[in-house]
Amino acid sequence: MTAHSRGEATDPPAEDHEAGEDAGGRAADTPGTPHEGGAGSAEGTDDDARDAEAGTEEAGGQEQGTETPAAPALSEAEAELAAQRELRERIERRKAEKEGPIEAGAKLSGPAADLLAAVRAVESGEKPGTAFFDSPASAPAPRRAAPAAPAAPAPRVPERPAPRAVPPEAAASAAAVLAEGGAPEALARPAVTTLGEGAAGLLREDPWQLLSLPGVRPEQADGFARALLGAECGPDDERRTAALVGWLLERAALRGHTALDAEEARKALAGFAVTDPAGAVEHAVAEGVALVFQDGVDATEAEGTAQDTEEASEDGAGGDDEPVRVLLGLDRYALAEESLADGLARLVNSCEKGADWTDAATAAPSASAGELIRAAASAGLVAHSGGETARAEPAALVAAARGLGLRALGTAHSPDGQRRLAAAAGDPEAAVTLSALLSGEGGPGRDADGALALDVLVVLDAPQLDVETAAMLVESLADGTRLVLSGDPGVLGSAGAGRVFADVIASRACPHVVSRTPDPGPIGELVSGIGIGELAQVEAPGREVVIVPVRDAGEAVHRTVQLVADSVPRAIGVPSSDTQVITVGHGGPAGTTALNAALKQRLNPGPGRFGGFDPGDRVVHVPAPGRAVPGAVVSADADGLHLDCAGTPVVVPQDRVETAVRHGWALSAHQAAGMRWPAAVVVLPGDAAQGLSRPWVYTAFSRGERHLSVVHGVDQALPRAVAEVPAQQRTTRLAALLEALPTPDAS
């Protein structure tokens, strides 16, 4: 890597730096839980998944029972929740139509039992599906409505309505049980929200249900159970072992896995003093806590195959066969992966294969763009991979399809990505964010059947697509719609569970167009080398890349502030507002929290009178786990904190500010994925070494368009991470499911 030394760096040389990990700790650090390879959840859910967890932990300690405003129009978040509920009903109906339905969930409780009862009521005709939606029954969720013309953005977008009020009696009963067991009474509201109004009775009958609440760990649930059960409490209590299996699967999902190897689960249970881990896993499966799979086989088939395998082993038969890998999974991810695989196969098999887009392909701005247009003309599903410059190719496809009179649209992970895509396509109406498309706030609306009114949909930033969002999206596409998934395989994966883009490519279920368009300039050359495991020196005559050595975290923070506030604006010409700081984690002496405090003190000092924020503060709004929207504080009043997010007014209710808004001068690489800035300052203090990996470095270093400063305090840990710590593999079933489906267009 080149380097202007400290003396040659943009004067004054460098700026602050932060590092470290989230305060909440890593999932893999839990005693007895399966550890992931590498130092830090390299591929996806690291920071933002832990953000979501930390946020829910904070929320669990607050009183959030504010009154719900009188029936406002559904917000984006509520519309997404309604869409997810509808998706799950559809998936359940499909599963019920298959032979050998999965017999699980007989002993479910709380919201899960309510959902199961709702599905059965709809299937039997006892009640209409709309009876189970929280919104007024006057109309379906607004994402279904198909406007006559594209609607302008709403002038004021609430972050989301206040949480539904928890019945005071239920909360009081739950608080009494929690207090009796020595647990914080502040968990009463989360308990009622998670377990239902009968939370008090459920917790008394099964104290380990406490593990289903956000932020609760096994040792805490054990202490609660001992206080309530006394001598009856033991490490092999079936209630405890079932709860531990569910907790392990939830923790695996936070690390991006949709399934967990049964052997890993057994080892983890042994670490929690369970004397018969195999029996505990079998019990959890029988209780419906987990589903069992084998290499993408359906759950019911897997149960039968697993039993046959065990019997064969006992009889001494089949000794020469290769061992069968048994996976455990939560039903929500199992159903999402199966629905997604079915939906993708439907798109592959239902599109018109003989479309003639020859003229459009010939007129494409590059050879790779022409290849992508030809692939989309002949296939219902196409994968496209490339770097930042290659984003022009799917934009050319959108423009070409619209020029052919087709209803074509591009989506991106962030408002910044949407803006860049619309500019490349030459039409502001050609792009929306994926969240806005699914919620109905953007895009063409839906037809009479509830499907998106589209002929071609291009999804950029596809590595950020988790399996549940992908299932919801594909379920919303009508037969014959062409879907193009485009992204950079080198970046960090989604904050949610799954690796949809990588699984689609690995399955070879569709054409895969690999761009031949390189990223230009010193930053492009540096990032391209990182993608193949090489941290090479690059020539940067215009100070496009600057390395700033530091000795410790304190110096890293100091240099980072210098860079953002003075050096980069003066020497590079990029103002502080267009410079983004990126670091490994939120905690630690040079994490986002420490860096944001230092940067606020320098760039926008103030008392933080609005929940720690002042007008003019640079923030990041997290309306849902895995979504980070940069913005700025405008004001605050009784309605909440008023933000300006890429020109869109957003109001965050007061009780959501602490968990949904953070200062945004410094972000984690996971939060920054899908966005770019004119200048980026990547902070690598010494304690950040354990969190580095090739995808992390690739993502962080590629966020700057014109300039990259690296505040470097990890010595040889940086080239070692690039060369030796590749993407962390996630355990998923989607690739195997796609391989098993008939896809005549596979190539």
Residue pairs with C-beta under 8 A, 6 or more apart in sequence:
1 526
1 535
1 536
1 537
1 538
1 545
1 547
1 710
2 522
2 537
2 538
2 539
2 540
2 545
2 547
3 537
3 545
3 546
3 547
4 10
4 540
4 543
4 546
4 547
5 547
5 549
6 13
6 14
6 548
6 549
7 13
8 546
9 543
9 546
9 547
9 548
9 567
9 709
10 543
10 546
10 563
10 567
10 568
10 570
10 571
10 572
10 709
11 567
11 570
11 571
12 562
12 566
12 567
13 548
13 559
13 562
13 563
13 567
14 546
14 548
14 549
14 550
14 559
14 560
14 562
14 563
14 567
14 709
14 711
15 548
15 558
15 559
15 560
15 561
15 562
15 563
15 564
15 565
15 567
15 581
15 681
15 683
15 709
15 711
16 556
16 557
16 558
16 559
16 560
16 561
16 562
16 563
16 564
16 581
16 590
16 595
16 598
16 599
16 683
16 711
17 550
17 553
17 555
17 556
17 557
17 559
17 560
17 583
17 590
17 595
17 683
17 684
17 685
17 711
17 713
18 553
18 556
18 557
18 560
18 581
18 583
18 584
18 585
18 588
18 589
18 590
18 591
18 592
18 593
18 594
18 595
18 666
18 683
18 685
19 553
19 556
19 583
19 584
19 585
19 588
19 589
19 590
19 591
19 683
19 684
19 685
19 686
19 687
19 688
19 691
20 584
20 585
20 586
20 587
20 588
20 589
20 590
20 591
20 685
20 687
20 688
20 691
21 40
21 584
21 585
21 586
21 587
21 588
21 591
21 690
21 691
22 47
22 50
22 51
22 54
22 585
22 586
22 587
23 54
23 586
23 587
24 50
24 53
24 54
24 57
24 215
26 40
26 41
26 46
26 50
27 33
27 41
27 50
27 251
27 252
27 254
27 255
28 34
28 35
28 36
28 41
28 255
30 217
30 218
30 251
31 271
31 272
32 267
32 268
32 269
32 270
32 271
32 272
33 248
33 251
33 268
33 271
34 248
34 252
34 260
34 261
34 264
34 265
34 267
34 268
36 42
36 255
36 728
37 728
37 729
38 693
38 725
38 728
39 689
39 690
39 691
39 692
39 693
39 725
40 46
40 584
40 690
40 691
40 692
40 693
40 696
41 49
41 255
41 256
41 728
42 492
42 693
42 694
42 695
42 696
42 725
42 726
42 727
42 728
43 256
43 492
43 493
43 499
43 693
43 695
43 727
43 728
43 729
43 730
44 255
44 256
44 492
44 493
44 494
44 495
44 499
44 670
44 728
44 730
45 254
45 255
45 256
45 493
45 494
45 495
45 496
45 497
45 670
46 492
46 585
46 668
46 670
46 691
47 585
47 586
47 668
47 669
47 670
47 671
48 495
48 625
48 626
48 628
48 668
48 670
48 671
49 254
49 255
49 256
49 495
49 496
49 625
49 626
50 254
51 495
51 586
51 622
51 625
51 668
51 671
52 254
52 495
52 622
52 625
52 626
53 214
53 215
53 254
54 215
54 586
55 622
55 625
55 659
55 660
56 190
56 214
56 215
56 659
57 214
57 215
58 658
58 659
59 190
59 214
59 658
59 659
60 186
60 187
60 190
60 213
60 214
60 215
61 184
61 186
62 186
62 655
62 658
63 186
63 189
63 655
64 162
64 163
64 189
64 655
65 163
65 165
65 166
65 171
65 189
66 162
66 163
66 165
66 653
66 654
66 655
67 162
67 165
68 161
68 162
68 163
68 164
68 165
69 161
69 162
71 136
72 158
72 161
73 142
74 82
74 135
74 141
74 142
75 157
75 158
75 159
75 160
75 161
75 439
76 157
76 160
76 435
76 436
76 439
76 441
76 623
77 159
77 160
77 439
77 623
77 624
78 134
78 135
78 160
78 161
79 141
79 142
79 143
79 438
79 439
79 440
79 441
80 435
80 438
80 439
80 624
82 133
82 134
82 135
82 141
82 143
83 141
83 143
83 438
83 439
83 472
83 476
84 468
84 472
85 115
85 132
85 133
86 129
86 141
87 339
87 471
87 472
87 475
88 115
88 119
88 332
88 335
89 118
89 119
89 122
89 129
89 132
90 339
90 475
91 335
91 336
91 338
91 339
91 471
92 116
92 119
92 335
93 119
93 122
93 123
94 339
94 342
95 101
95 102
95 335
95 338
96 123
98 298
100 298
100 300
100 301
101 300
102 291
102 298
102 299
102 300
102 331
103 300
104 285
104 288
104 291
104 299
104 331
105 112
105 113
105 116
105 288
105 331
106 287
106 288
107 287
107 288
108 116
108 288
109 195
109 196
109 198
109 202
109 209
110 194
110 195
110 196
110 198
110 199
110 202
111 194
111 195
111 196
113 196
114 196
118 127
118 132
121 127
121 131
121 132
122 128
122 129
122 132
130 137
130 140
131 137
133 141
134 164
135 141
139 145
140 450
141 440
142 439
142 440
143 438
143 439
143 440
143 446
144 440
144 446
144 450
145 440
145 445
145 446
146 444
146 445
146 446
146 447
146 448
146 453
147 445
150 429
150 443
150 444
153 441
153 442
153 648
154 441
155 649
156 649
156 651
157 441
157 648
157 649
157 650
157 651
158 639
158 640
158 650
158 651
158 653
159 621
159 623
159 640
159 650
159 651
159 652
159 653
159 656
159 660
160 623
160 653
160 656
161 653
162 653
162 655
163 193
163 655
166 188
166 189
166 192
166 193
167 192
167 197
170 192
170 197
170 198
170 199
170 200
171 188
171 189
171 192
172 188
173 199
173 200
174 187
174 188
174 191
174 192
174 199
174 200
174 203
175 185
175 188
176 200
177 200
177 203
177 204
177 228
178 184
178 185
178 187
178 188
178 191
178 203
178 224
179 185
180 227
180 228
181 203
181 207
181 210
181 223
181 224
181 225
181 227
181 228
182 223
182 224
182 227
183 210
183 220
183 224
187 210
187 213
187 216
188 199
190 213
190 214
191 199
191 203
191 210
191 213
192 199
194 212
194 213
195 202
195 203
195 209
195 212
196 202
202 209
203 209
203 210
203 228
204 228
206 239
206 243
207 221
207 224
207 225
207 228
207 229
207 233
207 239
208 221
208 222
208 225
208 237
208 239
208 240
208 242
208 243
208 244
209 243
210 216
210 220
210 221
210 224
210 225
211 217
211 218
211 221
211 243
211 244
211 246
211 247
212 243
212 246
212 247
218 244
218 247
218 272
221 240
221 243
222 233
222 240
225 233
225 237
225 240
226 233
234 240
235 272
235 273
235 274
235 275
236 274
236 275
236 276
236 280
238 280
238 283
240 274
241 269
241 274
241 280
241 283
241 284
242 280
242 283
242 284
242 287
242 289
243 289
244 268
244 269
244 272
244 274
244 280
245 265
245 269
245 280
245 281
245 284
245 289
245 290
245 328
246 284
246 289
246 290
246 330
248 260
248 265
248 268
248 269
249 260
249 265
249 290
249 328
249 329
249 330
250 330
252 259
252 260
252 731
253 330
253 333
253 497
254 497
255 730
256 493
256 494
256 496
256 497
256 498
256 499
256 728
256 730
257 497
257 730
257 731
257 732
258 329
258 333
258 334
258 336
258 337
258 467
258 497
258 498
258 730
258 731
258 732
258 733
258 734
259 293
259 327
259 328
259 329
259 333
259 334
259 731
259 732
259 733
260 327
260 328
260 329
260 731
261 325
261 326
261 327
261 328
261 731
262 281
262 292
262 326
262 327
262 328
263 326
265 277
265 281
265 328
266 277
266 278
266 280
266 281
267 277
269 277
269 280
269 281
270 277
274 280
281 290
281 328
284 290
284 328
285 291
285 292
285 303
285 328
288 331
290 328
290 329
290 330
291 299
291 302
291 328
291 329
291 330
291 331
291 334
292 299
292 302
292 303
292 306
292 326
292 327
292 328
293 299
293 302
293 326
293 327
293 328
293 329
293 334
293 733
294 301
294 302
294 305
294 306
294 324
294 325
294 326
294 327
295 324
295 325
295 327
295 736
296 733
296 735
296 736
296 737
296 739
296 740
297 305
298 338
299 334
302 326
305 324
306 324
306 326
309 318
309 324
312 318
313 319
327 731
327 733
329 733
332 468
333 467
333 468
333 497
333 498
334 733
336 467
336 468
336 470
336 471
336 498
337 467
337 471
337 498
337 732
337 733
337 734
337 737
338 737
339 471
339 474
339 475
340 467
340 470
340 471
340 474
340 500
340 734
341 734
341 737
341 738
341 741
342 741
343 471
343 474
343 475
343 477
344 381
344 474
344 483
344 504
344 509
344 510
344 738
344 741
345 509
345 738
345 741
345 742
345 743
346 479
347 380
347 381
347 474
347 477
347 479
347 481
347 482
347 483
348 379
348 380
348 381
348 509
348 510
348 743
348 744
348 745
348 746
349 380
349 742
349 743
349 744
349 745
350 380
350 479
350 480
351 379
351 380
351 480
351 481
351 482
352 480
353 378
353 379
353 745
355 377
355 378
356 377
357 373
357 374
357 376
357 377
357 400
357 401
357 404
358 374
360 373
360 400
360 401
360 403
360 404
361 370
361 371
361 373
361 374
361 377
361 400
362 370
363 400
364 370
364 372
364 373
364 396
364 400
365 392
365 396
366 392
366 393
366 396
366 517
367 516
368 386
368 390
368 393
368 513
368 515
368 516
368 517
369 392
369 393
369 396
369 397
371 513
372 382
372 384
372 393
372 394
372 396
372 397
372 484
372 513
373 396
373 397
373 400
375 382
375 384
375 511
375 513
376 382
376 397
376 401
376 456
376 482
376 484
378 511
378 745
379 482
379 510
379 511
379 745
380 480
380 481
380 482
380 483
380 510
380 745
381 482
381 483
381 484
381 485
381 504
381 509
381 510
381 745
382 482
382 483
382 484
382 485
382 510
382 511
382 512
382 513
383 462
383 484
383 485
383 486
383 501
383 504
383 505
383 510
383 511
383 512
383 513
384 390
384 393
384 394
384 484
384 485
384 486
384 487
384 512
384 513
384 514
384 515
385 486
385 487
385 488
385 489
385 505
385 512
385 513
385 514
385 515
386 393
386 486
386 488
386 514
386 515
386 517
387 488
387 490
387 515
387 517
387 518
387 519
387 524
387 527
387 528
387 702
388 488
388 519
388 524
388 676
388 702
389 517
389 518
389 519
389 520
389 524
390 488
390 515
390 517
391 420
391 421
391 424
391 460
391 486
392 424
392 517
393 486
393 513
393 515
393 517
394 410
394 421
394 458
394 460
394 484
394 486
395 410
395 421
395 424
395 425
395 430
396 424
396 425
397 408
397 456
397 458
397 484
398 408
398 409
398 410
398 421
398 425
398 430
398 431
398 456
398 458
399 425
399 426
399 427
399 430
401 408
401 455
401 456
402 408
402 425
402 427
402 430
406 455
406 456
407 444
407 453
407 454
407 455
407 456
408 430
408 454
408 455
408 456
408 457
408 458
409 430
409 431
409 432
409 437
409 443
409 444
409 454
409 456
409 457
409 458
410 421
410 422
410 425
410 430
410 431
410 432
410 457
410 458
410 459
410 460
411 418
411 431
411 432
411 433
411 434
411 437
411 443
411 457
411 458
411 459
411 460
412 418
412 420
412 421
412 431
412 433
412 434
412 460
412 461
412 674
413 433
413 434
413 460
413 461
413 464
413 673
413 674
414 433
414 461
414 628
414 629
414 674
414 675
415 433
415 629
415 645
415 646
415 648
416 630
416 646
416 674
416 675
416 676
417 433
417 460
417 461
417 674
417 675
418 431
418 432
418 433
419 431
419 646
420 676
421 430
421 431
421 460
422 428
422 429
422 430
422 431
425 431
432 442
432 443
433 442
434 459
434 465
434 469
434 473
435 623
435 624
435 627
436 442
436 443
437 443
437 452
437 473
438 469
438 472
438 473
438 476
440 446
443 452
443 454
444 452
444 453
444 454
445 452
445 453
446 452
446 453
446 476
447 453
447 478
449 478
450 476
451 476
451 477
451 478
451 481
452 476
452 477
452 478
452 481
454 477
454 478
454 481
455 480
455 481
455 482
456 481
456 482
456 484
457 477
457 481
457 482
457 483
457 484
458 484
458 486
459 465
459 473
459 483
459 484
459 485
459 486
460 486
460 487
461 487
461 673
461 674
462 485
462 486
462 487
462 500
462 501
463 487
463 488
463 489
463 491
463 492
463 493
463 494
463 499
463 501
463 502
463 673
464 487
464 493
464 494
464 495
464 626
464 673
464 674
465 473
465 485
465 494
465 498
465 500
465 501
466 494
466 495
466 496
466 497
466 498
466 500
466 626
467 496
467 497
467 498
467 500
467 732
467 734
468 496
468 497
468 498
469 496
470 498
470 500
474 483
477 483
485 500
485 501
485 504
487 501
488 702
489 501
489 502
489 505
490 527
490 530
490 531
490 694
490 695
490 698
490 699
491 673
491 695
491 698
491 699
491 702
492 669
492 670
492 673
492 695
492 696
492 699
493 499
493 502
493 695
493 727
493 730
494 500
494 626
495 625
495 626
495 627
495 670
496 625
496 626
497 730
497 732
498 730
498 732
498 734
499 730
499 732
499 734
500 734
502 735
503 732
503 734
503 735
503 738
504 510
504 734
504 735
504 738
505 512
506 735
507 734
507 735
507 736
507 738
507 739
508 739
508 746
508 747
509 738
509 739
509 741
509 743
509 746
510 743
510 745
510 746
510 747
511 745
511 747
512 747
518 524
518 528
519 525
519 527
519 528
519 702
521 544
522 538
522 539
522 540
522 542
522 544
522 545
523 544
523 545
523 701
523 702
523 704
523 705
523 707
523 708
525 536
525 538
526 535
526 536
526 538
526 545
526 701
526 708
527 698
527 701
527 702
529 535
529 536
529 538
530 694
530 697
530 698
530 701
530 722
531 694
531 698
533 694
533 722
533 723
533 726
534 722
534 723
535 697
535 718
535 719
535 722
535 723
538 545
540 546
543 571
543 572
543 707
544 706
544 707
544 708
545 707
545 708
545 709
545 710
546 707
546 708
546 709
546 710
547 709
547 710
547 712
548 559
548 563
548 709
548 710
548 711
548 712
549 712
549 713
550 556
550 559
550 685
550 711
550 712
550 713
551 713
552 685
552 686
552 713
553 588
553 589
553 590
553 594
553 685
553 686
553 687
553 713
554 589
554 590
555 713
556 590
556 683
556 684
556 685
556 711
556 713
557 589
557 590
557 594
557 595
557 598
558 598
559 711
560 581
560 590
560 595
560 598
560 599
560 666
560 681
560 683
560 711
561 598
561 599
561 602
563 579
563 681
563 709
563 711
564 576
564 579
564 581
564 599
564 602
564 603
564 665
564 681
565 576
565 599
565 602
565 603
567 709
568 574
568 576
568 579
568 679
568 681
568 707
568 709
569 575
569 576
569 579
572 679
572 706
572 707
574 678
574 679
574 706
574 707
576 603
577 618
578 677
578 678
578 679
579 677
579 678
579 679
579 680
579 681
580 665
580 667
580 672
580 675
580 677
580 679
580 680
580 681
580 703
580 704
581 595
581 599
581 665
581 666
581 667
581 680
581 681
581 682
581 683
582 666
582 667
582 668
582 669
582 672
582 680
582 681
582 682
582 683
582 700
582 703
583 590
583 591
583 592
583 595
583 666
583 667
583 668
583 669
583 682
583 683
583 684
583 685
583 688
584 591
584 668
584 669
584 683
584 684
584 688
584 691
584 692
584 696
585 591
585 592
585 668
585 688
585 691
586 592
586 593
586 668
587 593
588 594
588 685
588 687
588 688
589 685
589 687
590 683
590 685
590 687
590 688
592 662
592 663
592 666
592 667
592 668
595 665
595 666
595 683
596 662
596 663
596 664
596 665
596 666
597 663
599 663
599 665
599 666
600 606
600 617
600 663
600 665
603 618
603 665
604 614
604 616
604 617
604 618
606 614
606 615
606 616
606 617
607 614
608 614
610 633
610 635
610 636
610 641
610 657
611 636
611 641
611 654
611 657
611 658
611 661
613 619
613 633
613 636
613 641
613 657
613 661
613 663
614 633
615 633
615 634
615 635
616 632
616 633
617 632
617 633
617 663
618 630
618 631
618 632
618 663
618 664
618 665
619 630
619 631
619 632
619 633
619 643
619 661
619 662
619 663
619 664
620 628
620 629
620 630
620 631
620 661
620 662
620 663
620 664
620 667
620 671
621 628
621 629
621 630
621 631
621 643
621 645
621 650
621 652
621 660
621 661
622 628
622 629
622 659
622 660
622 661
622 662
623 629
623 660
628 667
628 671
628 672
629 645
629 646
629 650
630 645
630 646
630 664
630 675
631 643
631 644
631 645
631 646
631 650
631 664
632 643
632 644
633 641
633 642
633 643
634 642
634 643
634 644
634 649
635 642
636 642
638 654
639 651
639 653
640 651
640 652
640 653
640 654
640 656
640 657
641 651
641 652
641 654
641 657
641 661
642 649
642 650
642 651
643 649
643 650
643 651
643 652
643 661
644 650
652 660
652 661
666 683
669 696
669 699
669 700
669 703
670 699
672 699
672 700
672 703
673 699
675 703
676 702
676 703
676 704
676 705
677 703
677 704
677 705
678 704
678 705
678 706
678 707
679 704
679 705
679 706
679 707
679 708
679 709
680 700
680 701
680 703
680 704
680 707
680 708
680 709
681 708
681 709
681 710
681 711
682 700
682 701
682 703
682 708
682 709
682 710
682 711
683 711
684 692
684 710
684 711
684 712
684 713
684 714
684 718
685 711
685 713
685 714
686 713
686 714
686 715
688 713
688 714
689 714
689 717
689 721
692 714
692 717
692 718
692 721
692 725
693 721
693 725
693 726
693 727
693 728
694 721
694 722
694 723
694 725
694 726
694 727
695 726
695 727
695 728
696 721
697 718
697 721
697 722
701 708
701 710
712 718
